[in-house]
Amino acid sequence: MQLHLNNAALSQITGYISIGCWMVVGFPQLYENHKRRSGDSVALTFIFTWLFGDLFNLVGAILQKLLLTVILIAIYHCAVDVAIILQTFYYRFTRTHHLDEEVAPLQPQQQARYTSQREVYRFRIKEFFEILGELFGVCVAGVVVYYVASIFQNNENSDEDDQMEMRLLPQIFGWISALLYLGARIPQIIRNHKLRSTEGLSLSMFCFSVLGNVTYCLSILIYSTKTKYILVNLPWLVGNGGTLLFDFSILAQFYFYRNSGN
């Protein structure tokens, strides 16, 4: 079977890649917290605001009567947010009760990892290629999912008029969600700046977030550039596209603060 890469197909492929990114975006931070047995590096305001953004996005998806898969993914996002919040509170609670046991073993391991500048560069290069491999894997998965889906779905003619229908409540919830997404990263950026460190934050999480936001916006813009279609999807374009500026700010902090010897 051949892949017919028209606008609709490219829109679906980028959409699947975006879904793949959002399916795994929270797991790198969950793993990082588990590995360090600490959630102190994550600004709780960031995660709580992200959670409220996902909740309003979920309500908007239900009101807009989007596909069941979209609604289930929105529920899944909320569950991952809650998991990170609970994990953070758990580690903060256990640390206050076992302070000596938690902090003592962590320090020597940190210094052992960064004993020489050569090891630092080696670690960063390894991390770079690992993240690159993860992102490439999600992109390949998006193409594979589209290919498999196209086998069982020969009729790709979607009702464009239905997707251009402007509904008031979904738009309201969409804009609230967009504003929450835009503001979510600010507390984390401020926290990183105050500490001049990104230690404990997962670089993979923000890389997946960037790729997920870029491909999501592309999936909308590739499908159609008609004015009404853009206006209907504008809250989600702003919410996802606008956060790229903040995500890139955090990625810049990863670079500058890791180079400063943290």
C-alpha positions as CSV (number, residue, x, y, z in Angstrom):
1,M,0.0,0.0,0.0
2,Q,1.3,3.4,-0.9
3,L,1.2,6.5,1.3
4,H,-0.7,9.3,-0.4
5,L,0.9,12.4,1.2
6,N,-1.8,15.0,0.4
7,N,-2.6,17.8,2.9
8,A,-5.1,15.6,4.8
9,A,-2.5,12.8,5.1
10,L,0.3,15.1,6.3
11,S,-2.1,16.6,8.8
12,Q,-3.0,13.2,10.2
13,I,0.7,12.2,10.4
14,T,1.7,15.3,12.3
15,G,-1.3,14.9,14.5
16,Y,-0.3,11.3,15.3
17,I,3.2,12.5,16.1
18,S,1.8,15.2,18.4
19,I,-0.4,12.6,20.2
20,G,2.7,10.3,20.6
21,C,4.6,13.2,22.2
22,W,1.8,14.0,24.6
23,M,1.4,10.3,25.5
24,V,4.9,10.2,26.9
25,V,5.7,13.8,27.8
26,G,5.2,13.3,31.6
27,F,7.1,10.0,32.0
28,P,10.6,11.4,31.8
29,Q,9.9,13.8,34.7
30,L,8.2,11.0,36.7
31,Y,11.3,8.9,36.1
32,E,13.7,11.7,37.0
33,N,11.8,12.3,40.3
34,H,11.9,8.6,41.1
35,K,15.6,8.4,40.3
36,R,16.4,11.3,42.6
37,R,13.6,10.5,45.1
38,S,12.8,14.2,45.0
39,G,10.3,16.5,43.2
40,D,11.8,19.7,44.5
41,S,13.0,20.9,41.0
42,V,9.4,21.0,39.7
43,A,7.5,24.2,40.5
44,L,4.2,23.0,41.8
45,T,2.5,26.1,40.4
46,F,3.7,25.0,36.9
47,I,2.2,21.5,37.2
48,F,-1.1,22.7,38.9
49,T,-1.6,25.3,36.1
50,W,-0.8,22.7,33.5
51,L,-3.4,20.4,35.1
52,F,-6.1,23.1,35.1
53,G,-5.2,23.8,31.4
54,D,-5.7,20.1,30.6
55,L,-9.0,20.1,32.6
56,F,-10.4,23.0,30.6
57,N,-9.1,21.4,27.4
58,L,-10.9,18.2,28.4
59,V,-14.2,20.1,29.0
60,G,-13.8,21.9,25.7
61,A,-13.2,18.7,23.9
62,I,-16.4,17.2,25.4
63,L,-18.5,20.2,24.6
64,Q,-17.1,20.4,21.0
65,K,-18.1,16.7,20.7
66,L,-14.6,15.7,19.5
67,L,-13.6,12.1,18.9
68,L,-13.6,9.7,21.8
69,T,-9.9,9.2,21.4
70,V,-9.2,12.9,21.8
71,I,-11.3,13.0,25.0
72,L,-9.6,9.9,26.3
73,I,-6.2,11.4,25.6
74,A,-7.3,14.6,27.5
75,I,-8.3,12.4,30.5
76,Y,-4.9,10.7,30.2
77,H,-3.1,14.0,30.3
78,C,-4.9,15.0,33.5
79,A,-4.0,11.6,35.1
80,V,-0.3,12.1,34.3
81,D,-0.4,15.6,35.8
82,V,-2.0,14.3,39.0
83,A,0.6,11.5,39.1
84,I,3.5,14.1,39.0
85,I,1.8,16.2,41.7
86,L,1.2,13.2,44.0
87,Q,4.7,12.0,43.5
88,T,6.1,15.4,44.3
89,F,4.1,15.6,47.5
90,Y,5.1,12.1,48.4
91,Y,8.8,12.7,48.1
92,R,8.5,16.0,50.0
93,F,6.6,14.3,52.8
94,T,9.0,11.4,53.1
95,R,12.0,13.7,53.0
96,T,10.7,15.6,56.1
97,H,10.5,12.3,58.0
98,H,13.7,10.8,56.7
99,L,15.9,13.8,56.0
100,D,19.3,12.3,56.9
101,E,18.7,9.1,54.9
102,E,17.5,11.0,51.8
103,V,20.1,13.7,51.5
104,A,23.3,11.9,52.5
105,P,23.5,9.3,49.7
106,L,22.6,11.8,47.0
107,Q,25.5,14.2,47.4
108,P,28.5,11.8,46.7
109,Q,26.8,10.4,43.6
110,Q,26.3,13.9,42.3
111,Q,29.9,14.8,42.7
112,A,31.2,11.4,41.4
113,R,29.2,12.0,38.1
114,Y,30.8,15.4,37.6
115,T,34.4,14.8,38.8
116,S,35.9,15.9,35.5
117,Q,35.0,18.2,32.7
118,R,35.4,15.3,30.2
119,E,32.8,13.3,32.0
120,V,30.4,16.2,31.9
121,Y,30.8,16.5,28.1
122,R,30.5,12.8,27.7
123,F,27.3,12.7,29.7
124,R,25.8,15.6,27.7
125,I,26.6,14.1,24.4
126,K,25.0,10.8,25.5
127,E,21.9,12.6,26.7
128,F,21.6,14.5,23.5
129,F,21.7,11.4,21.3
130,E,19.3,9.6,23.7
131,I,16.7,12.4,23.4
132,L,17.3,12.6,19.6
133,G,16.6,8.9,19.4
134,E,13.4,9.3,21.4
135,L,12.1,12.1,19.3
136,F,12.9,10.2,16.1
137,G,11.1,7.1,17.5
138,V,8.0,9.1,18.1
139,C,8.1,10.5,14.6
140,V,8.5,7.0,13.1
141,A,5.6,5.8,15.3
142,G,3.4,8.6,14.0
143,V,4.0,7.5,10.4
144,V,3.4,3.8,11.3
145,V,0.2,4.6,13.1
146,Y,-1.1,6.6,10.1
147,Y,-0.1,3.7,7.7
148,V,-2.0,1.2,9.9
149,A,-5.0,3.5,10.3
150,S,-5.2,4.1,6.6
151,I,-5.5,0.4,5.9
152,F,-8.7,0.2,8.0
153,Q,-10.0,3.6,7.0
154,N,-10.2,4.0,3.3
155,N,-12.7,6.9,3.4
156,E,-10.6,9.9,4.4
157,N,-13.2,12.5,3.5
158,S,-13.9,14.3,6.7
159,D,-16.8,16.7,7.2
160,E,-14.9,20.0,6.9
161,D,-18.1,22.0,7.6
162,D,-18.5,20.3,10.9
163,Q,-14.9,21.2,11.9
164,M,-15.6,24.8,11.0
165,E,-18.6,25.1,13.2
166,M,-18.0,27.8,15.9
167,R,-19.4,26.8,19.3
168,L,-19.4,29.4,22.1
169,L,-18.7,27.2,25.2
170,P,-15.9,25.2,23.6
171,Q,-14.3,28.5,22.5
172,I,-14.5,29.9,26.0
173,F,-12.9,26.8,27.5
174,G,-10.4,26.7,24.7
175,W,-9.3,30.3,25.4
176,I,-9.1,29.7,29.2
177,S,-7.0,26.5,28.5
178,A,-4.8,28.5,26.2
179,L,-4.1,31.2,28.8
180,L,-3.4,28.6,31.5
181,Y,-0.9,26.8,29.1
182,L,0.8,30.1,28.4
183,G,1.1,31.0,32.1
184,A,2.1,27.5,33.3
185,R,5.8,27.7,32.4
186,I,6.4,31.1,34.0
187,P,6.7,29.9,37.6
188,Q,9.1,27.2,36.4
189,I,11.2,29.8,34.5
190,I,11.3,32.0,37.6
191,R,12.2,29.1,39.9
192,N,15.1,28.1,37.5
193,H,16.3,31.7,37.4
194,K,16.3,32.1,41.1
195,L,18.2,28.9,41.7
196,R,20.3,29.3,38.6
197,S,19.8,25.6,38.0
198,T,17.7,23.1,36.1
199,E,18.9,20.1,38.2
200,G,16.2,17.6,38.6
201,L,14.1,18.8,35.6
202,S,13.8,16.4,32.7
203,L,15.2,17.8,29.5
204,S,13.3,15.1,27.6
205,M,9.9,16.3,28.9
206,F,10.4,19.8,27.4
207,C,11.8,18.4,24.1
208,F,8.7,16.2,23.8
209,S,6.6,19.3,24.7
210,V,8.2,21.4,21.9
211,L,7.8,18.6,19.3
212,G,4.2,18.0,20.4
213,N,3.3,21.6,20.2
214,V,5.0,22.1,16.8
215,T,3.4,19.1,15.2
216,Y,0.0,19.9,16.7
217,C,0.0,23.4,15.2
218,L,1.2,21.9,11.9
219,S,-1.6,19.3,11.9
220,I,-4.1,22.2,12.0
221,L,-2.4,24.5,9.5
222,I,-1.6,21.8,7.0
223,Y,-5.2,20.6,6.9
224,S,-6.6,24.0,6.0
225,T,-5.8,27.7,6.0
226,K,-9.3,28.9,5.5
227,T,-10.1,31.9,7.7
228,K,-13.1,30.3,9.5
229,Y,-11.2,27.1,10.2
230,I,-8.2,29.0,11.6
231,L,-10.6,31.1,13.8
232,V,-12.3,28.0,15.2
233,N,-8.9,26.4,16.1
234,L,-7.3,29.7,17.2
235,P,-7.5,29.0,20.9
236,W,-5.6,25.7,20.5
237,L,-3.1,27.3,18.0
238,V,-2.4,30.1,20.6
239,G,-2.3,27.6,23.5
240,N,0.1,25.2,21.8
241,G,2.1,27.6,19.6
242,G,2.4,30.3,22.2
243,T,3.9,28.0,24.8
244,L,6.8,27.3,22.4
245,L,8.4,30.7,23.4
246,F,8.3,29.6,27.1
247,D,9.5,26.1,26.3
248,F,12.5,27.5,24.4
249,S,13.2,29.8,27.3
250,I,13.4,26.7,29.6
251,L,15.6,24.9,27.0
252,A,17.9,27.9,27.0
253,Q,18.1,27.7,30.8
254,F,19.1,24.1,30.5
255,Y,22.0,25.2,28.4
256,F,23.2,28.3,30.4
257,Y,22.7,26.9,33.9
258,R,24.3,23.5,33.1
259,N,27.3,25.3,31.6
260,S,27.6,27.4,34.7
261,G,28.7,24.3,36.6
262,N,25.5,23.3,38.4
